[in-house]
């Protein structure tokens, strides 16, 4: 599952991998507003205006992402899209166990919403990747607060200057 897919590159890769290796017992979930990053609502996000008003390039509509899946022959019943804000779509989404949760939610609020709704669904031994941990203070704060409360033994590993990952114990 990826939350915050922008143009869909990572979920296209995930679906392509599963297809290339004939993995048929897994789904690929793609959650996004498809209208860009929502305006900041919380004080932790006050310095991050990534909304469509200031960053229209981050607003990629669902039909464009679906067209990319179609172009590569990857749009099938193994791909599920959740359109809307994380706080509205994730708590009631029919998602079972997750082997991989990739979070590219940018803001404190959105990152917190993803972790609150989905972290319990990550299987033991599953992986969590957070894209903006090193570059957006609110994202880092949301991850640190959540893990301190619900998984203090999690060991974060740097991917690059901004991304981190850990394996759920």
C-alpha positions as CSV (number, residue, x, y, z in Angstrom):
1,X,0.0,0.0,0.0
2,X,1.1,3.5,-0.8
3,X,-0.5,6.6,0.8
4,X,0.3,9.7,-1.2
5,X,1.0,8.4,-4.7
6,X,1.4,11.6,-6.8
7,X,1.8,10.2,-10.3
8,X,1.8,6.6,-9.2
9,X,5.5,5.5,-9.8
10,X,6.0,3.4,-6.7
11,X,2.6,1.6,-6.9
12,X,3.2,1.0,-10.6
13,X,6.5,-0.6,-9.7
14,X,4.8,-2.7,-6.9
15,X,2.1,-3.9,-9.3
16,X,4.7,-4.6,-12.0
17,X,6.8,-6.6,-9.6
18,X,3.8,-8.7,-8.6
19,X,2.9,-9.3,-12.2
20,X,6.4,-10.1,-13.3
21,X,6.7,-12.8,-10.5
22,X,3.2,-14.0,-11.0
23,X,2.2,-13.2,-7.5
24,X,-1.6,-13.5,-7.5
25,X,-2.5,-13.5,-3.8
26,X,-1.8,-9.8,-3.1
27,X,-3.4,-6.5,-3.8
28,X,-1.8,-3.1,-4.4
29,X,-3.6,-0.3,-2.7
30,X,-3.1,3.4,-3.8
31,X,-4.5,6.1,-1.6
32,X,-4.4,9.8,-2.5
33,X,-6.7,12.8,-2.6
34,X,-5.9,13.1,-6.3
35,X,-6.4,16.8,-5.8
36,X,-3.0,17.6,-4.2
37,X,-1.8,18.0,-0.7
38,X,-4.6,19.4,1.6
39,X,-4.2,22.8,3.1
40,X,-2.5,22.8,6.5
41,X,-4.9,22.6,9.5
42,X,-2.7,22.0,12.4
43,X,0.0,24.1,14.1
44,X,2.6,21.3,13.3
45,X,2.0,22.0,9.6
46,X,1.9,25.8,9.8
47,X,5.2,26.2,7.9
48,X,4.3,23.7,5.1
49,X,1.9,25.0,2.5
50,X,2.0,22.3,-0.1
51,X,-1.6,22.8,-1.1
52,X,-2.7,22.9,-4.8
53,X,-2.9,26.7,-4.6
54,X,0.9,26.9,-4.1
55,X,2.0,23.5,-5.7
56,X,-0.5,22.6,-8.4
57,X,2.0,20.1,-9.9
58,X,1.3,17.8,-6.9
59,X,-2.4,17.5,-7.9
60,X,-2.5,14.5,-10.3
61,X,-6.1,13.4,-11.0
62,X,-7.0,9.7,-10.6
63,X,-7.9,9.3,-14.3
64,X,-4.3,10.2,-15.2
65,X,-2.8,7.7,-12.8
66,X,-5.2,5.0,-14.1
67,X,-4.1,5.8,-17.6
68,X,-0.5,5.1,-16.6
69,X,-1.5,1.8,-15.2
70,X,-3.3,1.0,-18.4
71,X,-0.3,2.1,-20.6
72,X,1.8,-0.6,-18.9
73,X,-0.8,-3.3,-18.8
74,X,-1.1,-3.1,-15.0
75,X,-4.6,-1.9,-14.4
76,X,-6.5,-4.9,-13.3
77,X,-8.5,-6.2,-10.3
78,X,-5.3,-6.5,-8.2
79,X,-5.1,-2.6,-8.0
80,X,-7.4,-0.7,-5.7
81,X,-7.6,3.1,-5.5
82,X,-8.8,5.0,-2.4
83,X,-9.7,8.5,-3.5
84,X,-10.0,11.2,-0.8
85,X,-8.3,12.5,2.3
86,X,-6.6,9.9,4.5
87,X,-8.7,10.9,7.5
88,X,-11.9,10.1,5.5
89,X,-10.9,7.0,3.5
90,X,-8.4,5.0,5.5
91,X,-10.3,4.2,8.8
92,X,-13.1,2.3,7.0
93,X,-11.1,1.0,4.0
94,X,-11.5,-2.8,3.5
95,X,-7.8,-3.4,3.9
96,X,-6.5,-6.6,5.6
97,X,-2.9,-7.3,6.4
98,X,-0.2,-5.2,4.8
99,X,3.3,-6.5,3.9
100,X,4.5,-3.0,2.9
101,X,3.2,0.4,3.9
102,X,4.8,3.4,2.0
103,X,3.9,6.8,3.4
104,X,4.4,9.9,1.3
105,X,1.9,12.1,3.1
106,X,4.1,15.2,3.6
107,X,2.3,16.8,6.5
108,X,2.1,16.0,10.2
109,X,-1.6,15.5,10.1
110,X,-1.7,13.3,7.0
111,X,1.2,11.1,8.3
112,X,-0.5,10.8,11.6
113,X,-3.7,9.8,9.9
114,X,-2.0,7.1,7.9
115,X,-0.2,5.6,10.9
116,X,-3.3,5.7,13.1
117,X,-5.5,3.9,10.5
118,X,-3.0,1.4,9.1
119,X,0.0,0.7,11.3
120,X,-1.9,-2.0,13.2
121,X,-2.6,-3.7,9.8
122,X,1.1,-4.0,8.9
123,X,2.0,-7.6,9.5
124,X,4.8,-8.5,11.9
125,X,8.0,-8.5,9.7
126,X,6.3,-6.1,7.3
127,X,8.0,-2.9,6.2
128,X,7.1,0.7,6.6
129,X,8.7,3.4,4.4
130,X,8.3,7.1,5.1
131,X,9.3,9.4,2.3
132,X,9.5,12.8,4.0
133,X,10.9,12.0,7.4
134,X,14.2,13.8,6.9
135,X,12.9,16.9,5.1
136,X,9.6,17.9,6.6
137,X,9.7,18.5,10.4
138,X,5.9,17.8,10.9
139,X,6.3,14.4,9.2
140,X,9.2,13.4,11.4
141,X,7.3,14.6,14.5
142,X,4.2,12.5,13.5
143,X,6.4,9.4,13.0
144,X,8.4,9.9,16.2
145,X,5.3,10.5,18.3
146,X,3.5,7.5,17.0
147,X,6.4,5.1,17.3
148,X,7.2,6.3,20.9
149,X,3.6,5.5,21.8
150,X,2.9,2.3,19.9
151,X,6.2,0.7,18.8
152,X,9.1,2.2,20.8
153,X,11.4,-0.7,19.7
154,X,11.2,0.2,16.0
155,X,14.6,0.8,14.5
156,X,14.6,3.4,11.8
157,X,17.1,3.1,8.9
158,X,17.9,6.0,6.5
159,X,17.3,5.4,2.8
160,X,18.6,8.8,1.7
161,X,18.6,12.3,3.0
162,X,14.8,12.2,3.5
163,X,13.4,8.7,3.5
164,X,13.5,6.1,6.3
165,X,12.2,2.6,6.7
166,X,11.8,0.0,9.5
167,X,10.6,-3.5,9.9
168,X,7.7,-4.0,12.2
169,X,8.6,-6.5,15.0
